Structures are given as structure tokens and as C-alpha cells.
Amino acid sequence: MIPDDMVPTAALNPIISLPLVQDIWIHRWIDDDNLKAQLIDIRNILAERTEVEYYTDGSLMPSIPTSVGKQNPNLVYTNMGAAFCVNNEPALSAQTNLSLWPSSTRAELVAIFLALLTGPMNAKIRIYTDSQSAIYMINNQHNKSGRKLLKQTNSLILLKIDILLQEKKMDLELVKVKGHSGDVMNEMVDELAKNT
């Protein structure tokens, strides 16, 4: 018999809360709590679907400082954003601003990455993007050796996209759309990316 002072208590047996398997990638790679919650909500809504279509866009715009105060006048400031929305369901959208290494292609790749985070397991995913460069980079990353893959620009985000596709067993089709051509969903996601 165990003495009373040796019996485990609730204080000695903490409860460990683990995320759902489907949310593990969001918890692993998204630090911002608001964005994390938004992505999980969208993922929950899409969870049972076998096919999902997204529109994605990235934005890179020069920013004019509003005050000269502490900002270096010799530097160029930029606003960089990424956004996605589910086709014909504009309420199912997310957007975020980005920092470091300004690049329109990087913003586009992050938008695709965010959409894939919400994609259901084993689903057919179609993503409409106006970035031929992002399409090319994603479609051709398998043609490179490990060393070349790590040396290419945006290798970390491309690696994360590849991990998502493999671990979630998603079938991805990337479709090029012409930017600013009157496509309502593309124009909407373009505004989301610009307004981060």
C-alpha cells in the first residue's frame, strides 16, 4: 500500500494539451496567435472537403515614411503582404504582413503556403495565382539536388510547401491567372494582400 504522502495528486499530474493532427503544421510554423486562430478556423470549415480552390496573392509596395524622425532617409521602406481566399467564399480568407527580405515572389509563395496550411488532408487543391515565378519555383523544386535546393532563393518557404504537400498528401494544381484582368476573386485577394 502507498503511503498518503506518496499518492500522486492533480498538481503532480499536469494536463498536456496537444493540437489536433490536422493543426500541427499551423502550430509549428505560425507564431502570430490571431493568424493562427484564423487559419485553424478556416481549416476546420474545410476539413471534410475533398477539393478546394484558392486564390492567392502577394504584394510588395514601397512605403513613404510619414515622419523623418528616426527613419534613415537613405533606406527604401517597403510594405509586403500575403493573402488567400477560398474561391467563391470570400469570408474564408486570411492575410498577413511580412518582414525581411522584400520580394514579390516571396510574398506570393507565403500566400500559397498559408492557403496550403488550411487545406484538408488527402484533398485536391487548385490555387489560382498571378505569379508565374511562384508556379515555376514550386513545380521545379523536385528537379534540384539537396544542395541546389538549399542555395536557391526562398528555399525555406519552398521546403515548407513541399513538406505540407507530402505530409498532408495533397494533390496541388497551380493555375496562372492574369493580374488586374477583371477576375473578381483575384482582384479581391489582391486588395487583401495590399491592405495588410
C-alpha positions as CSV (number, residue, x, y, z in Angstrom):
1,M,0.0,0.0,0.0
2,I,1.2,3.5,-0.9
3,P,1.5,6.0,2.0
4,D,-0.8,9.0,1.8
5,D,2.1,11.4,1.3
6,M,3.3,9.4,-1.7
7,V,-0.1,9.3,-3.6
8,P,0.0,11.3,-6.8
9,T,-2.1,14.4,-6.8
10,A,-3.5,16.5,-9.7
11,A,-0.7,19.0,-9.1
12,L,1.8,16.3,-9.9
13,N,-0.1,15.1,-12.9
14,P,-0.4,18.1,-15.2
15,I,-2.7,18.0,-18.2
16,I,-0.9,18.4,-21.5
17,S,-2.9,19.8,-24.3
18,L,-1.8,18.7,-27.8
19,P,-3.1,20.2,-31.0
20,L,-5.1,18.1,-33.4
21,V,-3.1,16.3,-36.0
22,Q,-4.6,18.5,-38.7
23,D,-3.4,21.6,-36.9
24,I,0.1,20.5,-36.2
25,W,1.6,22.4,-39.2
26,I,-0.2,25.7,-38.2
27,H,1.1,25.4,-34.6
28,R,4.6,24.5,-35.9
29,W,5.0,27.4,-38.3
30,I,2.7,30.3,-37.4
31,D,3.7,32.4,-34.4
32,D,1.1,35.1,-34.5
33,D,-1.9,34.0,-32.3
34,N,-4.5,35.9,-34.3
35,L,-3.4,34.5,-37.7
36,K,-3.0,31.0,-36.1
37,A,-6.7,31.1,-34.9
38,Q,-7.9,32.4,-38.2
39,L,-6.1,29.6,-40.1
40,I,-7.4,26.9,-37.7
41,D,-11.0,28.2,-38.1
42,I,-10.7,28.1,-41.9
43,R,-9.1,24.6,-41.7
44,N,-12.0,23.4,-39.6
45,I,-14.6,24.6,-42.1
46,L,-12.7,23.0,-45.0
47,A,-11.8,19.7,-43.1
48,E,-14.3,17.4,-44.8
49,R,-13.9,18.7,-48.4
50,T,-12.1,16.6,-51.0
51,E,-11.4,19.5,-53.3
52,V,-10.7,23.2,-52.5
53,E,-9.9,26.1,-54.8
54,Y,-8.0,29.2,-53.6
55,Y,-6.9,32.5,-54.9
56,T,-3.6,33.8,-53.6
57,D,-1.7,37.0,-53.9
58,G,1.4,38.7,-52.6
59,S,2.1,42.4,-52.5
60,L,5.3,44.4,-52.3
61,M,5.0,48.2,-52.3
62,P,7.4,50.9,-51.5
63,S,6.4,52.8,-48.4
64,I,7.0,56.5,-47.9
65,P,7.8,57.3,-44.2
66,T,5.2,59.6,-42.6
67,S,7.8,61.2,-40.4
68,V,11.5,61.7,-40.9
69,G,12.2,61.4,-37.1
70,K,14.2,58.2,-36.5
71,Q,14.0,56.7,-40.0
72,N,17.0,56.7,-42.2
73,P,16.3,58.8,-45.3
74,N,18.7,56.7,-47.4
75,L,16.8,53.5,-46.9
76,V,13.9,52.3,-49.0
77,Y,11.0,51.1,-46.9
78,T,8.5,48.5,-48.2
79,N,5.2,47.0,-47.2
80,M,4.9,43.3,-48.0
81,G,1.8,41.3,-47.6
82,A,0.3,37.9,-48.4
83,A,-3.3,36.8,-48.7
84,F,-5.6,34.0,-49.8
85,C,-9.3,33.3,-50.0
86,V,-11.3,30.3,-50.9
87,N,-12.9,30.5,-54.4
88,N,-16.4,32.0,-54.2
89,E,-16.2,32.1,-50.4
90,P,-14.6,35.5,-49.6
91,A,-15.3,35.1,-45.9
92,L,-12.8,32.2,-45.8
93,S,-9.7,34.4,-46.2
94,A,-6.6,35.3,-44.4
95,Q,-3.9,38.0,-44.8
96,T,-0.7,38.8,-43.1
97,N,2.1,41.3,-43.4
98,L,5.7,40.1,-43.9
99,S,9.1,41.5,-43.0
100,L,12.7,40.8,-44.0
101,W,14.0,40.0,-47.5
102,P,11.4,42.0,-49.5
103,S,10.4,40.2,-52.7
104,S,7.2,40.0,-54.6
105,T,7.8,36.3,-55.3
106,R,8.4,35.6,-51.6
107,A,5.1,37.3,-50.8
108,E,3.4,35.1,-53.4
109,L,5.0,31.9,-52.0
110,V,3.9,32.8,-48.5
111,A,0.3,33.3,-49.7
112,I,0.3,29.9,-51.3
113,F,1.9,28.4,-48.1
114,L,-0.9,30.0,-45.9
115,A,-3.6,28.5,-48.2
116,L,-2.0,25.1,-48.0
117,L,-1.9,25.2,-44.2
118,T,-5.7,25.3,-44.3
119,G,-6.1,22.6,-47.0
120,P,-7.7,19.3,-45.9
121,M,-5.7,16.1,-45.8
122,N,-5.8,14.0,-49.0
123,A,-7.5,16.8,-50.9
124,K,-7.1,18.0,-54.5
125,I,-6.0,21.6,-54.2
126,R,-6.2,24.1,-57.0
127,I,-4.6,27.5,-56.5
128,Y,-5.1,30.5,-58.8
129,T,-2.1,32.9,-58.7
130,D,-0.9,35.7,-60.9
131,S,2.8,34.8,-60.2
132,Q,4.4,32.7,-62.9
133,S,7.6,32.8,-60.9
134,A,6.0,31.2,-57.8
135,I,4.4,28.5,-60.0
136,Y,7.8,27.8,-61.7
137,M,9.6,27.6,-58.4
138,I,7.1,25.2,-56.8
139,N,6.8,23.0,-59.8
140,N,10.6,22.7,-60.3
141,Q,11.9,22.3,-56.8
142,H,11.9,18.5,-57.2
143,N,14.4,18.8,-60.1
144,K,17.1,20.1,-57.8
145,S,19.6,18.3,-55.6
146,G,19.6,19.0,-51.9
147,R,22.5,21.4,-52.2
148,K,21.0,23.3,-55.1
149,L,17.6,23.4,-53.4
150,L,19.0,25.0,-50.2
151,K,21.0,27.6,-52.2
152,Q,18.1,28.9,-54.2
153,T,16.1,32.0,-53.2
154,N,13.2,31.3,-50.9
155,S,14.4,27.7,-50.1
156,L,12.9,27.6,-46.6
157,I,9.3,28.5,-47.7
158,L,9.6,26.1,-50.7
159,L,10.7,23.4,-48.3
160,K,7.7,24.0,-46.1
161,I,5.4,23.9,-49.0
162,D,6.9,20.6,-50.1
163,I,6.6,19.2,-46.5
164,L,2.9,20.2,-46.4
165,L,2.2,18.6,-49.7
166,Q,3.8,15.3,-48.7
167,E,2.6,15.1,-45.1
168,K,-0.9,16.2,-45.9
169,K,-0.9,14.1,-49.1
170,M,-2.4,16.9,-51.1
171,D,-2.6,17.0,-54.9
172,L,-1.7,20.5,-55.9
173,E,-2.5,22.2,-59.2
174,L,-1.2,25.7,-59.7
175,V,-3.2,27.8,-62.3
176,K,-1.8,31.1,-63.7
177,V,-4.3,33.9,-63.9
178,K,-3.7,37.3,-65.4
179,G,-3.3,40.0,-62.8
180,H,-5.7,43.0,-62.9
181,S,-7.8,41.5,-65.6
182,G,-11.2,41.8,-64.0
183,D,-11.3,38.4,-62.3
184,V,-13.4,39.3,-59.2
185,M,-11.7,36.8,-56.8
186,N,-8.2,37.8,-58.0
187,E,-8.9,41.5,-57.5
188,M,-10.3,40.8,-54.0
189,V,-7.3,38.8,-52.9
190,D,-5.0,41.5,-54.4
191,E,-6.7,44.1,-52.2
192,L,-6.4,41.8,-49.1
193,A,-2.6,41.5,-49.8
194,K,-2.1,45.2,-50.3
195,N,-4.1,46.1,-47.1
196,T,-2.1,44.1,-44.6
